[in-house]
Amino acid sequence: MWARSRKSATTRFVDVDGVRLRTSVRGSGPPVLMITGLGASLDFGVPFEREVASRGLQVISFDMPGVGQSTPYSWPRRMRGVASTVHRMVEALGYDRLDVLGTSLGGVVAQQLAHQAPQLVRRLVLAATGPGLGGIPGSPWVLWSLATPRRYYQPDHFRQIAGRIYGGLARQDPDVLLHGSVAHFVERPSVRGYVGQLFAVGGWTSMPWLHRLCQPTLVLAGDDDPIVPLVNGRILASRIPGGRLHVINRGGHLFLLERPTESAALVADFLMTPQSTGTGTSCEP
């Protein structure tokens, strides 16, 4: 059963793999699945979602297990298992082929999903993400700040560290990322769900198989990203046969929220423009 909410979005809870996932669908047109970053609920990305949907795309988003209103796994899973859950969720929603946009940790899930279910993923957008092991990590202080979900629980702590960990416009005004919403602090991750996400990504790498990804891929990377330095975007774009890189000037880790209109235009243009031949291996089922 679908329920109308969130100003023109519909929400539905889907039971797959022993978890109940909150999902959302907004707009109409070619479907694109959006996968959020570490600890972030689907509500956090609403400003960007609205911009994408206004450009003639149907946006599907969801809370990862243990985040927002989704229940956690009874036992944590590695990245392959997380991607399998996402695949089953998409099938339960009635989709057999769609585009996928993943940001930060969501970009890791998106890469894994495209690798193990190439027939499902038509095109790929990877934002503020990298290949895991083999990439270049952010500074130790920044990564240590991500070790707990404290920034989701304490607004003052979020505002204190946002500029240093996210970069970009957050250096001057952390509230620019919130767009006047308190969802960041309300639909927060459980400690169990957050630790489960860290467990899933620990030791993960896409380097051995990036060259086999068959989907045309747009890599978006900010040049002021303390969490995932720009070089990681260059690695992805160079290793994926159908990959191309677009650098967001003065963009931080959350440039999709800093500049939702500009970012949505880039994504929609890529997803809705017919691809020329010679951009990777065919993924046609």
C-alpha positions in Angstrom: 0.0 0.0 0.0 1.3 3.4 -1.0 0.7 6.4 1.2 0.8 10.0 0.0 3.2 12.2 2.0 6.3 14.5 1.9 4.6 16.9 -0.5 3.9 14.9 -3.7 6.0 11.9 -2.8 4.5 8.5 -1.9 5.9 6.3 0.8 5.7 2.5 1.2 7.3 0.0 3.6 8.7 -3.1 1.9 9.7 -6.3 3.6 12.8 -8.0 2.1 15.7 -10.0 3.6 14.3 -9.8 7.1 14.2 -6.0 7.2 11.4 -3.5 6.7 12.5 -0.6 4.5 10.8 2.7 4.1 10.7 3.7 0.4 9.6 6.8 -1.4 8.7 7.6 -5.0 8.5 11.1 -6.3 7.6 12.3 -9.8 7.1 10.4 -13.1 9.2 9.4 -16.0 12.3 7.2 -16.3 13.1 5.7 -12.9 16.3 6.6 -11.0 17.1 5.0 -7.6 18.9 7.2 -5.2 21.1 5.7 -2.5 22.1 8.0 0.4 25.3 8.2 2.3 26.4 6.9 5.8 23.7 7.3 8.3 21.5 9.6 6.1 17.8 9.0 5.8 15.9 9.6 2.6 14.5 12.8 4.0 18.0 14.4 4.0 18.0 14.4 0.2 14.5 15.8 -0.5 15.7 19.2 -1.9 17.8 17.4 -4.5 15.1 14.9 -5.2 12.6 17.6 -5.9 14.9 19.2 -8.4 15.5 15.9 -10.2 11.8 15.0 -10.3 11.0 18.4 -11.8 13.1 17.5 -14.8 11.0 14.6 -15.8 12.5 11.7 -13.8 10.9 9.4 -11.3 12.9 9.4 -8.1 13.0 6.3 -5.9 14.7 6.6 -2.5 14.8 4.6 0.7 16.2 4.3 4.2 19.0 1.8 4.4 18.6 -0.9 7.1 18.8 0.6 10.6 18.5 4.2 9.3 15.5 6.5 9.5 12.4 4.4 9.7 13.9 1.2 8.3 14.6 -1.7 10.7 18.2 -3.0 11.0 19.5 -6.4 10.0 19.4 -9.0 12.7 23.0 -9.7 11.7 25.2 -7.3 9.8 26.0 -7.9 6.2 29.0 -7.2 4.0 28.5 -4.9 0.9 27.5 -7.8 -1.4 24.6 -8.6 1.0 23.5 -5.0 1.2 23.4 -4.7 -2.6 21.4 -7.9 -2.8 18.8 -6.4 -0.3 18.6 -3.3 -2.5 18.1 -5.4 -5.6 15.2 -7.3 -3.9 13.7 -4.1 -2.7 13.7 -2.7 -6.2 12.1 -5.8 -7.6 9.4 -5.7 -4.9 8.6 -2.2 -5.9 8.0 -3.4 -9.5 11.1 -2.3 -11.3 13.3 -4.5 -13.5 15.6 -1.9 -14.9 16.5 1.6 -13.8 19.2 4.2 -13.4 21.1 4.4 -10.1 22.6 7.4 -8.3 24.7 6.7 -5.2 26.4 9.4 -3.1 29.3 8.7 -0.7 28.6 5.3 0.9 25.6 5.1 -1.3 28.0 5.3 -4.3 29.7 2.2 -2.9 26.4 0.3 -2.8 25.6 1.6 -6.3 28.9 0.2 -7.7 28.4 -3.1 -6.0 24.8 -3.3 -7.3 25.9 -2.4 -10.9 28.6 -5.1 -10.7 26.4 -8.0 -9.4 23.2 -7.0 -11.2 24.2 -5.4 -14.5 20.9 -6.3 -16.1 19.1 -4.1 -13.5 21.2 -0.9 -13.8 20.9 1.0 -17.0 23.1 4.0 -16.2 25.1 5.0 -13.1 25.8 8.2 -11.4 28.5 8.2 -8.7 28.7 11.3 -6.5 31.3 12.1 -3.8 32.5 8.5 -3.7 35.5 6.2 -4.4 36.6 2.7 -5.1 37.3 1.8 -1.4 40.7 0.1 -0.8 43.0 1.4 -3.6 41.5 4.9 -3.4 42.8 7.8 -1.4 41.2 8.3 2.0 40.4 11.6 3.7 42.4 12.9 6.6 42.5 10.7 9.7 40.7 13.4 11.8 37.8 13.6 9.3 37.4 9.8 9.1 37.5 9.6 12.9 34.7 12.1 13.1 32.6 9.7 11.0 33.2 6.8 13.4 30.0 7.5 15.3 26.6 9.0 14.4 26.9 11.8 16.9 26.4 14.5 14.3 22.9 13.1 13.7 22.0 13.3 17.4 23.5 16.6 18.5 22.8 19.7 16.3 25.4 21.8 18.1 28.1 19.1 17.3 26.9 18.9 13.7 27.3 22.7 13.3 30.7 22.6 15.0 32.2 20.0 12.7 30.2 20.3 9.5 32.6 22.7 7.8 35.7 20.6 8.5 34.2 17.2 7.5 32.0 18.3 4.6 33.9 21.3 3.2 32.3 23.4 0.5 29.6 25.9 1.5 29.4 24.3 4.9 32.7 26.0 5.8 30.8 29.3 6.0 27.3 28.1 7.0 26.6 24.5 8.1 22.8 25.2 7.9 23.0 25.5 4.2 23.0 21.7 4.1 19.8 21.4 6.1 17.5 23.6 3.9 15.5 24.6 6.9 14.6 21.0 7.8 15.2 19.1 11.1 15.0 15.7 9.3 18.8 15.3 9.7 18.3 15.1 13.5 14.9 13.4 13.6 15.1 10.6 11.0 18.6 9.6 12.3 20.4 6.3 12.2 20.3 3.8 15.1 23.7 3.0 16.5 23.2 -0.6 15.4 22.3 0.5 11.8 25.3 2.9 11.7 27.8 0.3 12.9 26.3 -2.1 10.4 27.0 0.3 7.6 30.6 0.7 8.7 30.9 -3.1 8.9 29.6 -3.5 5.4 32.1 -1.1 3.8 35.1 -2.2 5.9 37.7 -3.7 3.6 35.6 -3.3 0.5 37.1 -2.4 -2.9 35.8 -2.2 -6.5 39.3 -1.9 -8.0 39.5 -5.5 -9.3 36.3 -5.2 -11.4 35.7 -1.5 -12.2 37.0 -2.1 -15.7 34.2 -4.6 -16.2 31.3 -2.2 -15.3 29.2 -2.0 -18.5 27.0 1.0 -17.6 27.6 4.5 -18.9 28.7 6.3 -15.8 28.8 9.9 -14.7 31.2 10.6 -11.8 30.6 13.8 -9.9 33.2 15.0 -7.5 33.8 18.2 -5.5 37.2 19.7 -5.4 36.8 20.6 -1.7 35.7 17.2 -0.3 37.6 16.3 2.9 36.0 12.9 3.1 36.5 11.6 -0.4 39.3 13.6 -2.1 38.9 14.5 -5.8 41.5 12.0 -6.9 39.0 9.2 -6.1 36.6 10.5 -8.7 39.5 10.6 -11.2 40.3 6.9 -10.4 36.6 5.9 -11.0 36.3 7.8 -14.2 39.5 6.4 -15.6 38.8 2.8 -14.6 35.2 2.5 -15.7 35.0 2.0 -19.5 32.0 4.2 -19.9 33.0 6.7 -17.2 33.3 10.4 -17.4 34.1 12.9 -14.7 32.6 16.3 -13.9 34.3 18.3 -11.1 32.1 20.6 -9.0 34.1 23.8 -8.5 34.4 24.6 -4.8 32.1 21.7 -4.1 32.1 19.9 -0.8 31.2 16.4 0.1 27.5 17.2 0.1 27.4 19.3 -3.1 24.1 17.7 -4.1 22.6 19.6 -1.2 24.8 22.7 -1.5 23.7 23.2 -5.1 20.6 21.0 -5.7 19.5 22.8 -8.9 22.9 22.7 -10.6 23.5 19.1 -9.6 20.1 18.0 -10.7 20.5 19.5 -14.1 23.8 17.6 -14.6 22.2 14.3 -13.5 19.1 14.8 -15.6 21.1 15.8 -18.7 23.2 12.7 -18.4 20.4 10.3 -17.7 18.0 11.6 -20.4 20.4 12.2 -23.2 20.8 9.3 -25.7 24.3 7.7 -25.3 26.6 7.6 -28.3 28.1 4.2 -29.2 31.4 3.1 -27.9 30.8 4.0 -24.2 31.4 0.7 -22.4 30.1 -2.8 -22.9 26.4 -3.4 -23.4 24.4 -4.2 -20.3 21.3 -5.1 -22.2 19.6 -8.1 -20.7 
